[in-house]
Amino acid sequence: MSMATFAIYAYDKRCATTGRWRIAESTLLVFTFLGGGLGAFVAMHSLRHKTRHLKFKVCVPLALALQILSFAII
């Protein structure tokens, strides 16, 4: 799931730089919370995508922390 999330963040970044239709922020966040926290976190920092949006600055690390916590519990 993280690889898929990274891929959609990368695709959205490419669309942003070329002026094409973008992926909805809600879709990006759904992928993030459905197991793609690590992929979203890596994409945000390596691609410098969505780093200025407070929603993403809060939600992506939160999703990653929840996924790490749930993995540790399991």
Predicted model as a PDB file, atoms N, CA, C, CB and O in Angstrom, pLDDT in the B-factor column:
MODEL        1                                                                  
ATOM      1  N   MET A   1       0.828  -1.199   0.000  1.00 96.00           N  
ATOM      2  CA  MET A   1       0.000   0.000   0.000  1.00 96.00           C  
ATOM      3  C   MET A   1       0.868   1.257   0.000  1.00 96.00           C  
ATOM      4  CB  MET A   1      -0.940   0.002   1.213  1.00 96.00           C  
ATOM      5  O   MET A   1       0.527   2.256  -0.633  1.00 96.00           O  
ATOM      6  N   SER A   2       1.993   1.198   0.716  1.00 96.00           N  
ATOM      7  CA  SER A   2       2.881   2.362   0.744  1.00 96.00           C  
ATOM      8  C   SER A   2       3.461   2.667  -0.630  1.00 96.00           C  
ATOM      9  CB  SER A   2       4.008   2.138   1.738  1.00 96.00           C  
ATOM     10  O   SER A   2       3.623   3.829  -1.001  1.00 96.00           O  
ATOM     11  N   MET A   3       3.769   1.622  -1.376  1.00 97.00           N  
ATOM     12  CA  MET A   3       4.308   1.851  -2.721  1.00 97.00           C  
ATOM     13  C   MET A   3       3.258   2.480  -3.629  1.00 97.00           C  
ATOM     14  CB  MET A   3       4.809   0.532  -3.331  1.00 97.00           C  
ATOM     15  O   MET A   3       3.570   3.361  -4.429  1.00 97.00           O  
ATOM     16  N   ALA A   4       2.017   2.028  -3.502  1.00 97.00           N  
ATOM     17  CA  ALA A   4       0.928   2.607  -4.302  1.00 97.00           C  
ATOM     18  C   ALA A   4       0.707   4.063  -3.903  1.00 97.00           C  
ATOM     19  CB  ALA A   4      -0.383   1.792  -4.122  1.00 97.00           C  
ATOM     20  O   ALA A   4       0.489   4.920  -4.760  1.00 97.00           O  
ATOM     21  N   THR A   5       0.762   4.338  -2.610  1.00 98.00           N  
ATOM     22  CA  THR A   5       0.570   5.706  -2.133  1.00 98.00           C  
ATOM     23  C   THR A   5       1.691   6.606  -2.624  1.00 98.00           C  
ATOM     24  CB  THR A   5       0.495   5.739  -0.602  1.00 98.00           C  
ATOM     25  O   THR A   5       1.439   7.728  -3.063  1.00 98.00           O  
ATOM     26  N   PHE A   6       2.924   6.126  -2.555  1.00 98.00           N  
ATOM     27  CA  PHE A   6       4.045   6.899  -3.079  1.00 98.00           C  
ATOM     28  C   PHE A   6       3.824   7.190  -4.556  1.00 98.00           C  
ATOM     29  CB  PHE A   6       5.378   6.147  -2.867  1.00 98.00           C  
ATOM     30  O   PHE A   6       4.071   8.304  -5.017  1.00 98.00           O  
ATOM     31  N   ALA A   7       3.361   6.193  -5.296  1.00 98.00           N  
ATOM     32  CA  ALA A   7       3.141   6.357  -6.736  1.00 98.00           C  
ATOM     33  C   ALA A   7       2.076   7.411  -7.037  1.00 98.00           C  
ATOM     34  CB  ALA A   7       2.736   5.027  -7.357  1.00 98.00           C  
ATOM     35  O   ALA A   7       2.247   8.203  -7.963  1.00 98.00           O  
ATOM     36  N   ILE A   8       0.982   7.435  -6.275  1.00 98.00           N  
ATOM     37  CA  ILE A   8      -0.045   8.431  -6.570  1.00 98.00           C  
ATOM     38  C   ILE A   8       0.406   9.831  -6.147  1.00 98.00           C  
ATOM     39  CB  ILE A   8      -1.358   8.064  -5.867  1.00 98.00           C  
ATOM     40  O   ILE A   8       0.023  10.814  -6.781  1.00 98.00           O  
ATOM     41  N   TYR A   9       1.209   9.936  -5.090  1.00 97.00           N  
ATOM     42  CA  TYR A   9       1.766  11.235  -4.725  1.00 97.00           C  
ATOM     43  C   TYR A   9       2.722  11.711  -5.825  1.00 97.00           C  
ATOM     44  CB  TYR A   9       2.499  11.155  -3.354  1.00 97.00           C  
ATOM     45  O   TYR A   9       2.716  12.888  -6.186  1.00 97.00           O  
ATOM     46  N   ALA A  10       3.535  10.803  -6.351  1.00 97.00           N  
ATOM     47  CA  ALA A  10       4.469  11.162  -7.425  1.00 97.00           C  
ATOM     48  C   ALA A  10       3.702  11.576  -8.680  1.00 97.00           C  
ATOM     49  CB  ALA A  10       5.418   9.980  -7.742  1.00 97.00           C  
ATOM     50  O   ALA A  10       4.068  12.547  -9.342  1.00 97.00           O  
ATOM     51  N   TYR A  11       2.649  10.845  -9.004  1.00 97.00           N  
ATOM     52  CA  TYR A  11       1.832  11.193 -10.165  1.00 97.00           C  
ATOM     53  C   TYR A  11       1.182  12.564  -9.976  1.00 97.00           C  
ATOM     54  CB  TYR A  11       0.753  10.120 -10.407  1.00 97.00           C  
ATOM     55  O   TYR A  11       1.151  13.368 -10.908  1.00 97.00           O  
ATOM     56  N   ASP A  12       0.663  12.834  -8.776  1.00 97.00           N  
ATOM     57  CA  ASP A  12       0.042  14.126  -8.503  1.00 97.00           C  
ATOM     58  C   ASP A  12       1.072  15.250  -8.594  1.00 97.00           C  
ATOM     59  CB  ASP A  12      -0.619  14.121  -7.116  1.00 97.00           C  
ATOM     60  O   ASP A  12       0.763  16.340  -9.075  1.00 97.00           O  
ATOM     61  N   LYS A  13       2.282  14.989  -8.139  1.00 96.00           N  
ATOM     62  CA  LYS A  13       3.347  15.996  -8.235  1.00 96.00           C  
ATOM     63  C   LYS A  13       3.659  16.289  -9.705  1.00 96.00           C  
ATOM     64  CB  LYS A  13       4.628  15.515  -7.495  1.00 96.00           C  
ATOM     65  O   LYS A  13       3.832  17.445 -10.092  1.00 96.00           O  
ATOM     66  N   ARG A  14       3.727  15.247 -10.504  1.00 97.00           N  
ATOM     67  CA  ARG A  14       3.995  15.440 -11.935  1.00 97.00           C  
ATOM     68  C   ARG A  14       2.864  16.228 -12.594  1.00 97.00           C  
ATOM     69  CB  ARG A  14       4.176  14.077 -12.642  1.00 97.00           C  
ATOM     70  O   ARG A  14       3.115  17.111 -13.413  1.00 97.00           O  
ATOM     71  N   CYS A  15       1.640  15.913 -12.244  1.00 97.00           N  
ATOM     72  CA  CYS A  15       0.497  16.659 -12.780  1.00 97.00           C  
ATOM     73  C   CYS A  15       0.558  18.120 -12.349  1.00 97.00           C  
ATOM     74  CB  CYS A  15      -0.829  16.024 -12.319  1.00 97.00           C  
ATOM     75  O   CYS A  15       0.218  19.014 -13.124  1.00 97.00           O  
ATOM     76  N   ALA A  16       0.988  18.362 -11.123  1.00 95.00           N  
ATOM     77  CA  ALA A  16       1.081  19.734 -10.620  1.00 95.00           C  
ATOM     78  C   ALA A  16       2.118  20.541 -11.396  1.00 95.00           C  
ATOM     79  CB  ALA A  16       1.431  19.730  -9.129  1.00 95.00           C  
ATOM     80  O   ALA A  16       1.913  21.723 -11.673  1.00 95.00           O  
ATOM     81  N   THR A  17       3.218  19.906 -11.741  1.00 95.00           N  
ATOM     82  CA  THR A  17       4.279  20.642 -12.440  1.00 95.00           C  
ATOM     83  C   THR A  17       3.999  20.817 -13.928  1.00 95.00           C  
ATOM     84  CB  THR A  17       5.599  19.931 -12.260  1.00 95.00           C  
ATOM     85  O   THR A  17       4.554  21.711 -14.565  1.00 95.00           O  
ATOM     86  N   THR A  18       3.134  19.961 -14.483  1.00 96.00           N  
ATOM     87  CA  THR A  18       2.845  20.056 -15.913  1.00 96.00           C  
ATOM     88  C   THR A  18       1.484  20.668 -16.211  1.00 96.00           C  
ATOM     89  CB  THR A  18       2.923  18.695 -16.537  1.00 96.00           C  
ATOM     90  O   THR A  18       1.106  20.799 -17.375  1.00 96.00           O  
ATOM     91  N   GLY A  19       0.744  21.044 -15.173  1.00 94.00           N  
ATOM     92  CA  GLY A  19      -0.527  21.724 -15.366  1.00 94.00           C  
ATOM     93  C   GLY A  19      -1.683  20.832 -15.755  1.00 94.00           C  
ATOM     94  O   GLY A  19      -2.665  21.307 -16.327  1.00 94.00           O  
ATOM     95  N   ARG A  20      -1.588  19.547 -15.455  1.00 97.00           N  
ATOM     96  CA  ARG A  20      -2.678  18.626 -15.779  1.00 97.00           C  
ATOM     97  C   ARG A  20      -3.634  18.490 -14.595  1.00 97.00           C  
ATOM     98  CB  ARG A  20      -2.119  17.243 -16.177  1.00 97.00           C  
ATOM     99  O   ARG A  20      -3.396  19.036 -13.518  1.00 97.00           O  
ATOM    100  N   TRP A  21      -4.735  17.738 -14.821  1.00 97.00           N  
ATOM    101  CA  TRP A  21      -5.704  17.482 -13.760  1.00 97.00           C  
ATOM    102  C   TRP A  21      -5.021  16.757 -12.622  1.00 97.00           C  
ATOM    103  CB  TRP A  21      -6.902  16.665 -14.283  1.00 97.00           C  
ATOM    104  O   TRP A  21      -4.181  15.884 -12.844  1.00 97.00           O  
ATOM    105  N   ARG A  22      -5.389  17.123 -11.384  1.00 97.00           N  
ATOM    106  CA  ARG A  22      -4.736  16.604 -10.185  1.00 97.00           C  
ATOM    107  C   ARG A  22      -5.603  15.561  -9.493  1.00 97.00           C  
ATOM    108  CB  ARG A  22      -4.417  17.743  -9.218  1.00 97.00           C  
ATOM    109  O   ARG A  22      -6.799  15.445  -9.762  1.00 97.00           O  
ATOM    110  N   ILE A  23      -4.985  14.818  -8.612  1.00 97.00           N  
ATOM    111  CA  ILE A  23      -5.689  13.867  -7.751  1.00 97.00           C  
ATOM    112  C   ILE A  23      -6.226  14.651  -6.563  1.00 97.00           C  
ATOM    113  CB  ILE A  23      -4.747  12.684  -7.285  1.00 97.00           C  
ATOM    114  O   ILE A  23      -5.525  15.505  -6.020  1.00 97.00           O  
ATOM    115  N   ALA A  24      -7.445  14.375  -6.158  1.00 97.00           N  
ATOM    116  CA  ALA A  24      -8.061  15.094  -5.045  1.00 97.00           C  
ATOM    117  C   ALA A  24      -7.287  14.841  -3.752  1.00 97.00           C  
ATOM    118  CB  ALA A  24      -9.536  14.672  -4.879  1.00 97.00           C  
ATOM    119  O   ALA A  24      -6.795  13.738  -3.511  1.00 97.00           O  
ATOM    120  N   GLU A  25      -7.188  15.889  -2.925  1.00 96.00           N  
ATOM    121  CA  GLU A  25      -6.496  15.747  -1.654  1.00 96.00           C  
ATOM    122  C   GLU A  25      -7.137  14.673  -0.793  1.00 96.00           C  
ATOM    123  CB  GLU A  25      -6.480  17.069  -0.912  1.00 96.00           C  
ATOM    124  O   GLU A  25      -6.444  13.956  -0.072  1.00 96.00           O  
ATOM    125  N   SER A  26      -8.449  14.559  -0.865  1.00 97.00           N  
ATOM    126  CA  SER A  26      -9.129  13.533  -0.070  1.00 97.00           C  
ATOM    127  C   SER A  26      -8.691  12.132  -0.492  1.00 97.00           C  
ATOM    128  CB  SER A  26     -10.652  13.672  -0.207  1.00 97.00           C  
ATOM    129  O   SER A  26      -8.552  11.247   0.352  1.00 97.00           O  
ATOM    130  N   THR A  27      -8.475  11.928  -1.780  1.00 97.00           N  
ATOM    131  CA  THR A  27      -8.008  10.630  -2.271  1.00 97.00           C  
ATOM    132  C   THR A  27      -6.601  10.346  -1.756  1.00 97.00           C  
ATOM    133  CB  THR A  27      -8.031  10.590  -3.816  1.00 97.00           C  
ATOM    134  O   THR A  27      -6.305   9.229  -1.331  1.00 97.00           O  
ATOM    135  N   LEU A  28      -5.737  11.354  -1.793  1.00 97.00           N  
ATOM    136  CA  LEU A  28      -4.384  11.174  -1.268  1.00 97.00           C  
ATOM    137  C   LEU A  28      -4.418  10.793   0.208  1.00 97.00           C  
ATOM    138  CB  LEU A  28      -3.559  12.453  -1.464  1.00 97.00           C  
ATOM    139  O   LEU A  28      -3.675   9.913   0.641  1.00 97.00           O  
ATOM    140  N   LEU A  29      -5.271  11.446   0.972  1.00 97.00           N  
ATOM    141  CA  LEU A  29      -5.351  11.156   2.408  1.00 97.00           C  
ATOM    142  C   LEU A  29      -5.987   9.795   2.681  1.00 97.00           C  
ATOM    143  CB  LEU A  29      -6.145  12.248   3.120  1.00 97.00           C  
ATOM    144  O   LEU A  29      -5.598   9.120   3.634  1.00 97.00           O  
ATOM    145  N   VAL A  30      -6.947   9.382   1.872  1.00 97.00           N  
ATOM    146  CA  VAL A  30      -7.535   8.051   2.053  1.00 97.00           C  
ATOM    147  C   VAL A  30      -6.470   6.984   1.858  1.00 97.00           C  
ATOM    148  CB  VAL A  30      -8.709   7.825   1.069  1.00 97.00           C  
ATOM    149  O   VAL A  30      -6.371   6.057   2.662  1.00 97.00           O  
ATOM    150  N   PHE A  31      -5.676   7.101   0.807  1.00 98.00           N  
ATOM    151  CA  PHE A  31      -4.595   6.152   0.583  1.00 98.00           C  
ATOM    152  C   PHE A  31      -3.603   6.185   1.743  1.00 98.00           C  
ATOM    153  CB  PHE A  31      -3.880   6.455  -0.740  1.00 98.00           C  
ATOM    154  O   PHE A  31      -3.093   5.146   2.160  1.00 98.00           O  
ATOM    155  N   THR A  32      -3.334   7.377   2.257  1.00 97.00           N  
ATOM    156  CA  THR A  32      -2.410   7.529   3.373  1.00 97.00           C  
ATOM    157  C   THR A  32      -2.905   6.768   4.597  1.00 97.00           C  
ATOM    158  CB  THR A  32      -2.221   9.007   3.710  1.00 97.00           C  
ATOM    159  O   THR A  32      -2.137   6.042   5.228  1.00 97.00           O  
ATOM    160  N   PHE A  33      -4.181   6.929   4.935  1.00 97.00           N  
ATOM    161  CA  PHE A  33      -4.724   6.293   6.137  1.00 97.00           C  
ATOM    162  C   PHE A  33      -5.055   4.816   5.947  1.00 97.00           C  
ATOM    163  CB  PHE A  33      -5.959   7.022   6.577  1.00 97.00           C  
ATOM    164  O   PHE A  33      -5.239   4.102   6.933  1.00 97.00           O  
ATOM    165  N   LEU A  34      -5.133   4.345   4.717  1.00 97.00           N  
ATOM    166  CA  LEU A  34      -5.413   2.924   4.474  1.00 97.00           C  
ATOM    167  C   LEU A  34      -4.141   2.091   4.349  1.00 97.00           C  
ATOM    168  CB  LEU A  34      -6.246   2.769   3.215  1.00 97.00           C  
ATOM    169  O   LEU A  34      -4.126   1.073   3.656  1.00 97.00           O  
ATOM    170  N   GLY A  35      -3.089   2.518   5.011  1.00 96.00           N  
ATOM    171  CA  GLY A  35      -1.861   1.732   5.041  1.00 96.00           C  
ATOM    172  C   GLY A  35      -0.700   2.341   4.298  1.00 96.00           C  
ATOM    173  O   GLY A  35       0.375   1.743   4.242  1.00 96.00           O  
ATOM    174  N   GLY A  36      -0.882   3.510   3.728  1.00 97.00           N  
ATOM    175  CA  GLY A  36       0.181   4.117   2.950  1.00 97.00           C  
ATOM    176  C   GLY A  36       0.897   5.253   3.656  1.00 97.00           C  
ATOM    177  O   GLY A  36       1.429   6.148   3.000  1.00 97.00           O  
ATOM    178  N   GLY A  37       0.919   5.233   4.968  1.00 97.00           N  
ATOM    179  CA  GLY A  37       1.543   6.314   5.726  1.00 97.00           C  
ATOM    180  C   GLY A  37       3.015   6.495   5.417  1.00 97.00           C  
ATOM    181  O   GLY A  37       3.486   7.620   5.252  1.00 97.00           O  
ATOM    182  N   LEU A  38       3.742   5.393   5.337  1.00 97.00           N  
ATOM    183  CA  LEU A  38       5.175   5.483   5.053  1.00 97.00           C  
ATOM    184  C   LEU A  38       5.420   6.005   3.637  1.00 97.00           C  
ATOM    185  CB  LEU A  38       5.843   4.109   5.235  1.00 97.00           C  
ATOM    186  O   LEU A  38       6.289   6.851   3.428  1.00 97.00           O  
ATOM    187  N   GLY A  39       4.670   5.510   2.683  1.00 97.00           N  
ATOM    188  CA  GLY A  39       4.815   5.973   1.305  1.00 97.00           C  
ATOM    189  C   GLY A  39       4.491   7.445   1.160  1.00 97.00           C  
ATOM    190  O   GLY A  39       5.169   8.164   0.425  1.00 97.00           O  
ATOM    191  N   ALA A  40       3.455   7.900   1.859  1.00 97.00           N  
ATOM    192  CA  ALA A  40       3.086   9.314   1.812  1.00 97.00           C  
ATOM    193  C   ALA A  40       4.158  10.175   2.462  1.00 97.00           C  
ATOM    194  CB  ALA A  40       1.737   9.540   2.503  1.00 97.00           C  
ATOM    195  O   ALA A  40       4.507  11.237   1.944  1.00 97.00           O  
ATOM    196  N   PHE A  41       4.681   9.718   3.598  1.00 97.00           N  
ATOM    197  CA  PHE A  41       5.719  10.475   4.308  1.00 97.00           C  
ATOM    198  C   PHE A  41       6.982  10.603   3.457  1.00 97.00           C  
ATOM    199  CB  PHE A  41       6.055   9.799   5.652  1.00 97.00           C  
ATOM    200  O   PHE A  41       7.561  11.683   3.345  1.00 97.00           O  
ATOM    201  N   VAL A  42       7.393   9.505   2.870  1.00 97.00           N  
ATOM    202  CA  VAL A  42       8.597   9.520   2.017  1.00 97.00           C  
ATOM    203  C   VAL A  42       8.357  10.390   0.787  1.00 97.00           C  
ATOM    204  CB  VAL A  42       8.988   8.076   1.585  1.00 97.00           C  
ATOM    205  O   VAL A  42       9.235  11.159   0.397  1.00 97.00           O  
ATOM    206  N   ALA A  43       7.192  10.281   0.178  1.00 97.00           N  
ATOM    207  CA  ALA A  43       6.877  11.085  -1.011  1.00 97.00           C  
ATOM    208  C   ALA A  43       6.855  12.572  -0.678  1.00 97.00           C  
ATOM    209  CB  ALA A  43       5.524  10.661  -1.604  1.00 97.00           C  
ATOM    210  O   ALA A  43       7.381  13.389  -1.434  1.00 97.00           O  
ATOM    211  N   MET A  44       6.247  12.921   0.451  1.00 96.00           N  
ATOM    212  CA  MET A  44       6.188  14.329   0.830  1.00 96.00           C  
ATOM    213  C   MET A  44       7.576  14.931   0.934  1.00 96.00           C  
ATOM    214  CB  MET A  44       5.452  14.493   2.149  1.00 96.00           C  
ATOM    215  O   MET A  44       7.819  16.043   0.466  1.00 96.00           O  
ATOM    216  N   HIS A  45       8.489  14.185   1.554  1.00 96.00           N  
ATOM    217  CA  HIS A  45       9.809  14.749   1.809  1.00 96.00           C  
ATOM    218  C   HIS A  45      10.779  14.577   0.644  1.00 96.00           C  
ATOM    219  CB  HIS A  45      10.392  14.122   3.036  1.00 96.00           C  
ATOM    220  O   HIS A  45      11.608  15.455   0.404  1.00 96.00           O  
ATOM    221  N   SER A  46      10.695  13.484  -0.071  1.00 97.00           N  
ATOM    222  CA  SER A  46      11.627  13.298  -1.187  1.00 97.00           C  
ATOM    223  C   SER A  46      11.197  14.077  -2.431  1.00 97.00           C  
ATOM    224  CB  SER A  46      11.746  11.815  -1.524  1.00 97.00           C  
ATOM    225  O   SER A  46      12.039  14.561  -3.187  1.00 97.00           O  
ATOM    226  N   LEU A  47       9.883  14.196  -2.641  1.00 96.00           N  
ATOM    227  CA  LEU A  47       9.380  14.922  -3.809  1.00 96.00           C  
ATOM    228  C   LEU A  47       9.030  16.371  -3.492  1.00 96.00           C  
ATOM    229  CB  LEU A  47       8.161  14.221  -4.368  1.00 96.00           C  
ATOM    230  O   LEU A  47       8.718  17.151  -4.391  1.00 96.00           O  
ATOM    231  N   ARG A  48       9.084  16.727  -2.217  1.00 93.00           N  
ATOM    232  CA  ARG A  48       8.687  18.048  -1.742  1.00 93.00           C  
ATOM    233  C   ARG A  48       7.278  18.382  -2.240  1.00 93.00           C  
ATOM    234  CB  ARG A  48       9.699  19.123  -2.210  1.00 93.00           C  
ATOM    235  O   ARG A  48       7.039  19.417  -2.863  1.00 93.00           O  
ATOM    236  N   HIS A  49       6.365  17.471  -1.941  1.00 92.00           N  
ATOM    237  CA  HIS A  49       4.980  17.602  -2.404  1.00 92.00           C  
ATOM    238  C   HIS A  49       4.046  17.661  -1.213  1.00 92.00           C  
ATOM    239  CB  HIS A  49       4.592  16.432  -3.335  1.00 92.00           C  
ATOM    240  O   HIS A  49       4.101  16.808  -0.327  1.00 92.00           O  
ATOM    241  N   LYS A  50       3.193  18.664  -1.195  1.00 93.00           N  
ATOM    242  CA  LYS A  50       2.196  18.882  -0.143  1.00 93.00           C  
ATOM    243  C   LYS A  50       2.838  19.238   1.199  1.00 93.00           C  
ATOM    244  CB  LYS A  50       1.331  17.641   0.018  1.00 93.00           C  
ATOM    245  O   LYS A  50       2.218  19.043   2.244  1.00 93.00           O  
ATOM    246  N   THR A  51       4.047  19.749   1.188  1.00 91.00           N  
ATOM    247  CA  THR A  51       4.746  20.062   2.438  1.00 91.00           C  
ATOM    248  C   THR A  51       4.278  21.373   3.061  1.00 91.00           C  
ATOM    249  CB  THR A  51       6.237  20.126   2.193  1.00 91.00           C  
ATOM    250  O   THR A  51       4.552  21.618   4.235  1.00 91.00           O  
ATOM    251  N   ARG A  52       3.589  22.210   2.319  1.00 93.00           N  
ATOM    252  CA  ARG A  52       3.109  23.485   2.851  1.00 93.00           C  
ATOM    253  C   ARG A  52       1.685  23.418   3.386  1.00 93.00           C  
ATOM    254  CB  ARG A  52       3.189  24.539   1.787  1.00 93.00           C  
ATOM    255  O   ARG A  52       1.218  24.355   4.033  1.00 93.00           O  
ATOM    256  N   HIS A  53       1.002  22.328   3.123  1.00 93.00           N  
ATOM    257  CA  HIS A  53      -0.389  22.184   3.531  1.00 93.00           C  
ATOM    258  C   HIS A  53      -0.460  21.645   4.954  1.00 93.00           C  
ATOM    259  CB  HIS A  53      -1.149  21.258   2.563  1.00 93.00           C  
ATOM    260  O   HIS A  53       0.046  20.559   5.237  1.00 93.00           O  
ATOM    261  N   LEU A  54      -1.087  22.401   5.848  1.00 95.00           N  
ATOM    262  CA  LEU A  54      -1.190  22.000   7.250  1.00 95.00           C  
ATOM    263  C   LEU A  54      -1.886  20.648   7.383  1.00 95.00           C  
ATOM    264  CB  LEU A  54      -1.947  23.063   8.057  1.00 95.00           C  
ATOM    265  O   LEU A  54      -1.502  19.824   8.213  1.00 95.00           O  
ATOM    266  N   LYS A  55      -2.900  20.430   6.568  1.00 96.00           N  
ATOM    267  CA  LYS A  55      -3.643  19.168   6.615  1.00 96.00           C  
ATOM    268  C   LYS A  55      -2.695  17.980   6.418  1.00 96.00           C  
ATOM    269  CB  LYS A  55      -4.754  19.153   5.536  1.00 96.00           C  
ATOM    270  O   LYS A  55      -2.807  16.971   7.114  1.00 96.00           O  
ATOM    271  N   PHE A  56      -1.778  18.101   5.483  1.00 97.00           N  
ATOM    272  CA  PHE A  56      -0.849  17.015   5.204  1.00 97.00           C  
ATOM    273  C   PHE A  56       0.276  16.964   6.235  1.00 97.00           C  
ATOM    274  CB  PHE A  56      -0.268  17.166   3.804  1.00 97.00           C  
ATOM    275  O   PHE A  56       0.756  15.883   6.576  1.00 97.00           O  
ATOM    276  N   LYS A  57       0.696  18.122   6.730  1.00 96.00           N  
ATOM    277  CA  LYS A  57       1.741  18.151   7.761  1.00 96.00           C  
ATOM    278  C   LYS A  57       1.295  17.451   9.035  1.00 96.00           C  
ATOM    279  CB  LYS A  57       2.134  19.588   8.076  1.00 96.00           C  
ATOM    280  O   LYS A  57       2.119  16.915   9.776  1.00 96.00           O  
ATOM    281  N   VAL A  58      -0.002  17.457   9.288  1.00 97.00           N  
ATOM    282  CA  VAL A  58      -0.539  16.820  10.492  1.00 97.00           C  
ATOM    283  C   VAL A  58      -0.976  15.386  10.205  1.00 97.00           C  
ATOM    284  CB  VAL A  58      -1.721  17.630  11.045  1.00 97.00           C  
ATOM    285  O   VAL A  58      -0.623  14.470  10.948  1.00 97.00           O  
ATOM    286  N   CYS A  59      -1.728  15.189   9.151  1.00 97.00           N  
ATOM    287  CA  CYS A  59      -2.345  13.889   8.887  1.00 97.00           C  
ATOM    288  C   CYS A  59      -1.356  12.799   8.473  1.00 97.00           C  
ATOM    289  CB  CYS A  59      -3.375  14.041   7.820  1.00 97.00           C  
ATOM    290  O   CYS A  59      -1.506  11.648   8.884  1.00 97.00           O  
ATOM    291  N   VAL A  60      -0.372  13.135   7.687  1.00 97.00           N  
ATOM    292  CA  VAL A  60       0.559  12.109   7.220  1.00 97.00           C  
ATOM    293  C   VAL A  60       1.386  11.539   8.374  1.00 97.00           C  
ATOM    294  CB  VAL A  60       1.486  12.685   6.145  1.00 97.00           C  
ATOM    295  O   VAL A  60       1.451  10.317   8.510  1.00 97.00           O  
ATOM    296  N   PRO A  61       2.026  12.372   9.219  1.00 97.00           N  
ATOM    297  CA  PRO A  61       2.742  11.781  10.359  1.00 97.00           C  
ATOM    298  C   PRO A  61       1.807  11.046  11.327  1.00 97.00           C  
ATOM    299  CB  PRO A  61       3.500  12.867  11.112  1.00 97.00           C  
ATOM    300  O   PRO A  61       2.194  10.036  11.915  1.00 97.00           O  
ATOM    301  N   LEU A  62       0.584  11.547  11.493  1.00 97.00           N  
ATOM    302  CA  LEU A  62      -0.388  10.880  12.355  1.00 97.00           C  
ATOM    303  C   LEU A  62      -0.729   9.495  11.810  1.00 97.00           C  
ATOM    304  CB  LEU A  62      -1.664  11.729  12.487  1.00 97.00           C  
ATOM    305  O   LEU A  62      -0.749   8.519  12.560  1.00 97.00           O  
ATOM    306  N   ALA A  63      -0.993   9.409  10.522  1.00 97.00           N  
ATOM    307  CA  ALA A  63      -1.302   8.119   9.898  1.00 97.00           C  
ATOM    308  C   ALA A  63      -0.121   7.166  10.033  1.00 97.00           C  
ATOM    309  CB  ALA A  63      -1.667   8.307   8.411  1.00 97.00           C  
ATOM    310  O   ALA A  63      -0.303   5.988  10.343  1.00 97.00           O  
ATOM    311  N   LEU A  64       1.077   7.666   9.805  1.00 97.00           N  
ATOM    312  CA  LEU A  64       2.269   6.831   9.927  1.00 97.00           C  
ATOM    313  C   LEU A  64       2.427   6.330  11.358  1.00 97.00           C  
ATOM    314  CB  LEU A  64       3.522   7.612   9.494  1.00 97.00           C  
ATOM    315  O   LEU A  64       2.715   5.152  11.569  1.00 97.00           O  
ATOM    316  N   ALA A  65       2.241   7.206  12.342  1.00 97.00           N  
ATOM    317  CA  ALA A  65       2.360   6.807  13.748  1.00 97.00           C  
ATOM    318  C   ALA A  65       1.318   5.758  14.112  1.00 97.00           C  
ATOM    319  CB  ALA A  65       2.216   8.027  14.664  1.00 97.00           C  
ATOM    320  O   ALA A  65       1.631   4.788  14.801  1.00 97.00           O  
ATOM    321  N   LEU A  66       0.085   5.942  13.658  1.00 97.00           N  
ATOM    322  CA  LEU A  66      -0.968   4.962  13.941  1.00 97.00           C  
ATOM    323  C   LEU A  66      -0.664   3.614  13.299  1.00 97.00           C  
ATOM    324  CB  LEU A  66      -2.320   5.478  13.448  1.00 97.00           C  
ATOM    325  O   LEU A  66      -0.934   2.568  13.888  1.00 97.00           O  
ATOM    326  N   GLN A  67      -0.104   3.639  12.096  1.00 97.00           N  
ATOM    327  CA  GLN A  67       0.225   2.390  11.423  1.00 97.00           C  
ATOM    328  C   GLN A  67       1.390   1.678  12.094  1.00 97.00           C  
ATOM    329  CB  GLN A  67       0.548   2.652   9.967  1.00 97.00           C  
ATOM    330  O   GLN A  67       1.388   0.452  12.203  1.00 97.00           O  
ATOM    331  N   ILE A  68       2.384   2.434  12.543  1.00 96.00           N  
ATOM    332  CA  ILE A  68       3.501   1.834  13.271  1.00 96.00           C  
ATOM    333  C   ILE A  68       3.006   1.250  14.588  1.00 96.00           C  
ATOM    334  CB  ILE A  68       4.615   2.876  13.525  1.00 96.00           C  
ATOM    335  O   ILE A  68       3.392   0.142  14.962  1.00 96.00           O  
ATOM    336  N   LEU A  69       2.155   1.990  15.292  1.00 97.00           N  
ATOM    337  CA  LEU A  69       1.605   1.519  16.561  1.00 97.00           C  
ATOM    338  C   LEU A  69       0.780   0.241  16.365  1.00 97.00           C  
ATOM    339  CB  LEU A  69       0.741   2.615  17.206  1.00 97.00           C  
ATOM    340  O   LEU A  69       0.922  -0.711  17.132  1.00 97.00           O  
ATOM    341  N   SER A  70      -0.068   0.219  15.356  1.00 95.00           N  
ATOM    342  CA  SER A  70      -0.892  -0.969  15.124  1.00 95.00           C  
ATOM    343  C   SER A  70      -0.032  -2.159  14.719  1.00 95.00           C  
ATOM    344  CB  SER A  70      -1.945  -0.690  14.043  1.00 95.00           C  
ATOM    345  O   SER A  70      -0.327  -3.294  15.096  1.00 95.00           O  
ATOM    346  N   PHE A  71       1.017  -1.915  13.965  1.00 94.00           N  
ATOM    347  CA  PHE A  71       1.937  -2.992  13.576  1.00 94.00           C  
ATOM    348  C   PHE A  71       2.665  -3.542  14.805  1.00 94.00           C  
ATOM    349  CB  PHE A  71       2.961  -2.482  12.529  1.00 94.00           C  
ATOM    350  O   PHE A  71       2.867  -4.750  14.929  1.00 94.00           O  
ATOM    351  N   ALA A  72       3.054  -2.644  15.707  1.00 95.00           N  
ATOM    352  CA  ALA A  72       3.761  -3.064  16.926  1.00 95.00           C  
ATOM    353  C   ALA A  72       2.836  -3.878  17.830  1.00 95.00           C  
ATOM    354  CB  ALA A  72       4.305  -1.833  17.690  1.00 95.00           C  
ATOM    355  O   ALA A  72       3.275  -4.832  18.473  1.00 95.00           O  
ATOM    356  N   ILE A  73       1.563  -3.504  17.880  1.00 95.00           N  
ATOM    357  CA  ILE A  73       0.608  -4.231  18.716  1.00 95.00           C  
ATOM    358  C   ILE A  73       0.352  -5.634  18.156  1.00 95.00           C  
ATOM    359  CB  ILE A  73      -0.717  -3.450  18.821  1.00 95.00           C  
ATOM    360  O   ILE A  73       0.242  -6.608  18.901  1.00 95.00           O  
ATOM    361  N   ILE A  74       0.263  -5.707  16.851  1.00 91.00           N  
ATOM    362  CA  ILE A  74       0.003  -7.003  16.195  1.00 91.00           C  
ATOM    363  C   ILE A  74       1.231  -7.869  16.326  1.00 91.00           C  
ATOM    364  CB  ILE A  74      -0.377  -6.821  14.694  1.00 91.00           C  
ATOM    365  O   ILE A  74       1.240  -9.004  15.848  1.00 91.00           O  
TER     366      ILE A  74                                                      
ENDMDL                                                                          
END                                                                             
